[in-house]
Amino acid sequence: MSSDSDLTARARIRDAAIALFTERGIAGATIRDIAQAAGVSSGLLRHHFGSKEGLRDACDEWALSQIAQMQMRFIDNQALGAVLPEALVFQHYLVRSLMDGSARGAAMFAWAVERGEQWLAETDLRTSDPQAFAAVLGALKLGMFLMRDQLSAVLGEDVSEPHGHLRMTRASVEIFSQPLLTPEQADRTLQELDRLERSWTGEKGPWQMPSMPTD
């Protein structure tokens, strides 16, 4: 049976790993660095998690479970969980996990898309393709975190810090709270997309994006 100190050490290691993995990426954070940050020995870290990959899997699972709980609170209470400080930590970690090619990070995104489809079914929002709607919405939200450096440079403050993050989140709420296209513009664009889809239906082979000009 594990003692309370063992459980506390495990949590400290996990929290230190999440912080270093987010800052440096999986390859850049060593077992020794994580153990030192957690105030434990490398041997104790290996005792709890086996290896860095085992630790990474545990961090991914923990972060995903925390984000899932926050999303459920959002659905139940209609409160924007993204403004919570703990949400900020886990969002940045999971984005970094996706960038590093984590299988669990990819599973997290797929899970979020499924949750998004369920949410859509309970709203009055209109879409001809709920899966694509949820997936693109998720990608748009993740894009804010993937472009953290560019956003920080333009806004003049770090969007991974609380004030910058709140400023970024406020802008996203304002964007999503009002239409950017008039109904007429949206209808014309959708009609053109329908026309293009019909024109491609009869073509042989996969459709490819046109080549960009070289001059």
Secondary structure as UniProt FT lines:
FT   HELIX           4..24
FT   TURN            26..28
FT   HELIX           31..38
FT   HELIX           42..49
FT   HELIX           52..77
FT   HELIX           81..83
FT   HELIX           85..99
FT   TURN            100..101
FT   HELIX           103..121
FT   HELIX           130..146
FT   HELIX           148..155
FT   TURN            159..160
FT   HELIX           162..176
FT   HELIX           183..201
//
